[in-house]
Amino acid sequence: MDPSGSDGSGSGQDLAGVGRLLAQIVTPTTLIASALMYFGSVRLSRMYAALGVNSSVLSFTPQDYVLRSVHVADQPAMLFLLVLLVLILAAPFANDRLIRFTTWHRMATVWTGAALAVLGAVSIVAFLAAIFHWLKNWGPPLLVQSLLLDLGAALLFYSTYLFTVLLTGPVVSTTGRIVQRTVLVVLILLSFFWMVDDRARQAGEADAKGLKEHPEQLVGVVVYAPRRLNLEDPGIREIPLTDPNAEFRYKYTGLRLLIESNGQYFVVSVCWPTTAGTRAIALPADGSIRLETLNDGKKQSCPKGR
């Protein structure tokens, strides 16, 4: 075999072909915007579900979703870009050196390809064992699971390439190779999405936990209503107003504003985080009630149960 027949330049052409193929399926800007909105919606949905509000009744803007997704996507995105940079800059050079060396050592090529195939298979099996819980004591973090999947696929694909070089000589760029590398890139993208999705869910739960542990972060409010609202959660106090000519006949204290969305105020009792059975309450934001805010940053003394 001719050692000069390495395909370092071909690798770059293949990667360019992969980029063109993916760009025909979806434009990068559309993919990024859609992904950010999705991750933001996952975070907000998980957060408000933990707070007792179905996010389907809330009207968030695309900007709300994007802003909520930045924190959960930044570290995985940096890791993904770092891996991509290594593949673009180092992989063609390393591949060229390896092919030049193994061209003169057929057994070295065989053993290298076999070792990579075994390592790839082990990585895939370890990934499957983790997601299907085959081993009771084997439960690595999601990041490790994603890396096992990507590494296993990459090693298996590259071992196939090495055996092809051994049997047929230097490999030219073909549709099959472009498709193979496209599959690998898609796997890496899917593992990236999987990792960020998990981070978004954890971030939403952490946001809810933070509000429950520090409810004083929510604005205290007083609600005035023309008729009884029957708000009976612990911590809420109903005060009848004595003026018979007043538009609002009842005053409710002991409330905090969770969010205003979709023409509604979502309020909770000041005892909502610590008392079982409390819930978020939806009140119309159409002028039929009056809501006043309070400068109240103190924790309230509440019962521990009902």
Secondary structure as the mmCIF struct_conf table of DSSP 4:
data_model
#
loop_
_struct_conf.conf_type_id
_struct_conf.id
_struct_conf.beg_label_comp_id
_struct_conf.beg_label_asym_id
_struct_conf.beg_label_seq_id
_struct_conf.end_label_comp_id
_struct_conf.end_label_asym_id
_struct_conf.end_label_seq_id
HELX_RH_3T_P HELX_RH_3T_P1 PRO A 3 GLY A 5
HELX_RH_AL_P HELX_RH_AL_P1 GLY A 8 ILE A 25
BEND BEND1 VAL A 26 VAL A 26
HELX_RH_AL_P HELX_RH_AL_P2 PRO A 28 ALA A 50
TURN_TY1_P TURN_TY1_P1 LEU A 51 GLY A 52
HELX_RH_3T_P HELX_RH_3T_P2 SER A 55 VAL A 57
HELX_RH_AL_P HELX_RH_AL_P3 PRO A 62 LEU A 89
TURN_TY1_P TURN_TY1_P2 ALA A 90 ALA A 90
HELX_RH_AL_P HELX_RH_AL_P4 ALA A 91 THR A 103
TURN_TY1_P TURN_TY1_P3 TRP A 104 TRP A 104
HELX_RH_AL_P HELX_RH_AL_P5 ARG A 106 ILE A 131
TURN_TY1_P TURN_TY1_P4 PHE A 132 HIS A 133
BEND BEND2 LEU A 135 LEU A 135
TURN_TY1_P TURN_TY1_P5 LYS A 136 ASN A 137
HELX_RH_AL_P HELX_RH_AL_P6 LEU A 142 THR A 168
BEND BEND3 GLY A 169 PRO A 170
HELX_LH_PP_P HELX_LH_PP_P1 VAL A 171 SER A 173
HELX_RH_AL_P HELX_RH_AL_P7 THR A 175 GLU A 213
HELX_RH_3T_P HELX_RH_3T_P3 PRO A 215 GLN A 217
BEND BEND4 LEU A 218 LEU A 218
STRN STRN1 VAL A 219 ALA A 225
BEND BEND5 PRO A 226 ARG A 227
BEND BEND6 ASP A 233 ASP A 233
TURN_TY1_P TURN_TY1_P6 PRO A 234 GLY A 235
STRN STRN2 ARG A 237 PRO A 240
TURN_TY1_P TURN_TY1_P7 PRO A 244 ASN A 245
BEND BEND7 GLU A 247 GLU A 247
STRN STRN3 TYR A 250 SER A 261
TURN_TY1_P TURN_TY1_P8 ASN A 262 GLY A 263
STRN STRN4 GLN A 264 SER A 269
TURN_TY1_P TURN_TY1_P9 VAL A 270 THR A 274
BEND BEND8 THR A 275 THR A 275
TURN_TY1_P TURN_TY1_P10 ALA A 276 GLY A 277
STRN STRN5 ILE A 281 PRO A 284
BEND BEND9 ASP A 286 ILE A 289
STRN STRN6 ARG A 290 LEU A 294
HELX_LH_PP_P HELX_LH_PP_P2 LYS A 298 SER A 301
BEND BEND10 LYS A 304 LYS A 304
#
